[in-house]
Amino acid sequence: MNSFEGPTFVRKAEEAISAREEHVMAFMEFNAALPADLTKEWTKQCLDWENDQSKPNPFKASKTSTIFHCRIIPY
């Protein structure tokens, strides 16, 4: 019997499904708290990069980024 058979697989699959649901809900709450224009731009950058990896990788921090480049978003 391997890990894809029997009760171990079922238990792990159920745990993964439950954890996924928690992560999706946490992301949705987090995303809703961000300004829509920023999330729209971020999504565009990600899709652009996925379609053409010669474009800047939005997941890679630039060497010039510092705390001074961060934008503070008031509540």
C-alpha positions in Angstrom: 0.0 0.0 0.0 1.4 3.4 -0.9 0.4 6.9 0.2 -2.2 7.2 -2.6 -4.3 4.4 -1.1 -6.5 4.0 1.8 -7.3 6.2 4.8 -4.0 8.2 4.8 -4.7 9.6 1.3 -8.3 10.4 2.2 -7.3 12.2 5.5 -4.5 14.2 3.7 -6.9 15.2 0.9 -9.5 16.3 3.4 -6.9 18.4 5.3 -5.7 19.9 2.0 -9.2 20.9 1.0 -9.9 22.5 4.4 -6.6 24.4 4.4 -7.2 25.6 0.8 -10.6 27.0 1.9 -9.0 28.8 4.8 -6.3 30.3 2.6 -8.8 31.4 -0.1 -10.9 33.2 2.6 -7.8 34.8 4.2 -6.7 36.0 0.7 -10.1 37.4 -0.1 -10.2 39.4 3.2 -6.7 40.7 2.7 -7.3 41.6 -1.0 -10.5 43.4 -0.1 -8.6 45.6 2.3 -6.2 46.8 -0.5 -7.0 49.7 -2.9 -8.6 48.3 -6.0 -6.3 50.2 -8.4 -3.2 48.7 -6.8 -4.6 45.1 -7.0 -5.7 45.7 -10.6 -2.2 47.0 -11.5 -0.5 44.1 -9.7 -2.7 41.5 -11.4 -1.9 43.1 -14.8 1.9 43.0 -14.0 1.6 39.3 -13.1 -0.4 38.4 -16.2 2.0 40.4 -18.4 5.0 38.6 -17.0 3.3 35.1 -17.2 2.6 35.8 -20.9 6.0 37.3 -21.7 8.8 36.6 -19.3 11.0 39.2 -20.9 8.9 41.7 -19.0 9.9 42.6 -15.4 9.2 39.8 -12.9 6.7 41.3 -10.4 7.7 38.7 -7.8 11.3 39.7 -7.8 12.3 42.6 -5.6 14.3 45.2 -7.4 17.8 46.0 -6.0 16.8 49.7 -5.7 13.7 49.1 -3.5 14.1 50.4 0.0 11.7 51.3 2.7 11.6 54.8 1.3 10.0 53.5 -1.9 7.1 52.0 0.0 3.8 53.8 -0.1 1.9 54.1 3.2 -1.8 53.6 2.7 -3.9 55.3 5.4 -6.9 53.6 6.8 
